[in-house]
Amino acid sequence: MSEWWTYRFSDFVLFSPRVYYRLFELHNQALWPSQLLTVALGLAILFVLLRPARGRHRSVPMLLGALWIWVAWAFLWERYATINWASAYVAPVFALQGLALLWLGTVRKCLAYAQRGNMRDYVGRALFAGALIGYPLLAPLMGRPWFAAEIFGIAPDPTAVGTLAVLALADGRMRWLLLLVPCLWCAISGATLWTLGAGWFFVPPLSALIAVGSALAGNQRR
């Protein structure tokens, strides 16, 4: 048996681009019209980020935590695992991330948001808007049907990027712990897209770098 270090990432991607994109199309068709609900929840989160107020802080991690658990089961476990065996191991990690958001953000109140009006605010909000609005546009821009679009709260990439944006805006030491799983997923997704020859492979990892950089810049200013 060959040594494990001789394997490349492409050895674990056992599906074609056509199969991968068709997966999102089938997933969206099966879940329609739940996309309307997740987008509405995303708009609610964006509203809180634009107009943070006391009492709203717990609603953001609560909604994000629920969406992570939903994506873990509906997409990673039920759908993606049919073409990628590793997804069965990633799904529990997504579920744990959702539980961590619920526990640390909603129950323990370890995250807070403030109206600062600085570059960190603008970057975080723009990144979240990109996850919510920009990600679905990638499908038609790349010549794929609308039903193959990746929707926030339905597909893992925009959900992870949106969460990174929220955590970049948040105050509290626990945000660094909560950043780990979304950053790791963005790296894995970028590698998968690069292996499949997708021209936008850089979007998930670049989004993670922007979010972490924004959070670090905010710490240095304080």
N, C-alpha and C positions, 0 to 999 in steps of 0.2 A: 504493500500500500504506500502511495506517495506521501511524503512529509507534508504537513498542513501548510508550511510556509511556501510551498511551491505553487499553491493555488492563487489565482488572481480573482479580483472582485467579479469579473465577467463570468467566471466559472459558476457563480451562484445565481446569475440571472438567466434562468432557463426558459425565458419567454421572449417573443418577438415584440417590437413596438406595436404592431397591429393588435396583438392579443392584449397588451397592456392598456392601450387606449380604449379598446372595446370593453374592457372591464369597467371603466368609468361610465360608459354609455349604458351598459346593462344595469349597473348599480343605480344610476339616476332614474332610469325607467322604473325599476322595482320600487324605489322609495318615493317617487312623485306622488303628492306635492309637498312632501316634508321639507324640500329645499326652501319653500316659502317661509316656513317656520324658522329654520336655522338662519336664513338671511335676516329675518325680522329680529331674531335674538342678537345677531351681529350688529344691526343698526341700533338696538337698545344699548349694547356695550359701547358703541361709538358715541352715543349721546352722553353716556355717563363720563366718558373720557373727555368730551368737549366741555361738559358742564359738571365737573366733580362737586359733590356736596356731601355733607355728613349724612350717614345712613345709607348711601348708595355703594359704599366701598365693598360691602360683602356681596352685593348682587353680581359683580363682575366675575370674581373667581368661582362663584356658585354656578353661573351659566357656563363658564369655560370648563369647569370640572365635569358638569353633566355632558357637555359635547364631547369631551375626550373619552369618556366611558362609552358613549354612543358610537363614536367612530371606531373604538377598539372592538366592539362587538359586531356592529353592522358591516363595517368595511374590512377591517383586518382579519377578523376571525371567520366571518361568514363568506366574504367575497375574495379578498386578496389571497387568502391561504389556499384557494383552489389552484392557483398558478405559482405560488411562492411558498414553499414549506416553512421558510423562516418567519413568515408572518404570524404563524401560530405562537411563536415565542415573543414576537413584538407586541401582540395584542394585550397580554397581561401587563406589560410595561406601560402601555397607553392607559390602561385601566387604573394602574397605580398612580400615574400622573394625575388623572382625574380625581382620584380620592385625595391625593396630596393637595390639590387646589382647593377642594371642598374643605378639608380639615384645616390647613394652614391659613387659607384666605378667608373662609367664611366662618368657621367655628373659632379658630384661635385669633382671627383678625390681625394676621401678621403683615398684611399688605394695605397700603393706603395710597391715595391719589390726591394730588394738589394742583391747583391752577397756578402754574409758574410763568407761563407766557414766554418761555425761552426756547432755544433750538431743540432741546431734548423733547419738549412737548410736541413741537411741529414734526420732528422725525418720527416719534412714536405713533402719532395719530395718522400720519401719512402712510406709515408701514401697515397699520391696521386697515386703513382704507384700501390699500393695495391688496391685502389678503381677502378682503370682503368683496371688492368690486373688480380689482384688476385680474385676479386669478381666473375667474370665469371667462374673461375675454381672451385668454391664451388659446383656448380651443378653436374658436372661429378664426383668430389671427393666424393660426398654424394650419388652417384648412380642415379642421375637424368639425363635426356637427356640434350644435349647442348642447345636445344631450350628453356629450362626452366631456363637458366642462367640469372642472374641479371646484366644488362649492364649499364655502366655509361651513364647518359643522357636519359636512357629509364626507369630504375627502380629507386625508390626513395633512397634506402639505399646507393648504391655506389655514387649516385649524392650528397647526404648529406655528406658522408665521404670525397669525393673529395673536396667539398667546405670547409669543416673543415680544411683540409690540406692546402688549399690555404690561408685561413684566418689566420692560425697559422703562415704562412710565411710572412704575410703582416705587414706593419707598418701603424699606424694610429689608433686613438681612436675609430673610427666608427666600426672597426672590432669586438669589443666586442658586439655591438648591433647586428651585422650580424651573430654572433656565436650562438645566442639564439635559433633560429628555427631549425637549423641542429642538435644542441645538444638535443633539446626536441624530435625531430623525432627519433634520435638514441636511446634514452631511451624508447620511445614507441615501436619501432621496436624490441629492445632487449626483452622487456616484452612480445610482441606478439610471438616471436620465442620461448621464454622459455615456454610459455603456450602451444605451439604446440609441444613441446618436441624436438626442434631442437638443436643439439649438438653445433652449432656455435652461439647460442643466445648472447654470450658475445661480439661478434665482433663489432657490431655497438656502444654499450656504451663504450667499451674499446677504440675504435677509437676516440670517443669524448673526453674521459679523456686524451688520449695521445695528441690530438690537443690542448686542453685547457692548459694542463701542459706545453707543448712546448711554447705556447704563453706567459704564465706567466713567465717561465724561461727566455725568451727573454727580458721581461720587467725588471726583476730583474738585469740582466747583464747590461742593460743601466743605 
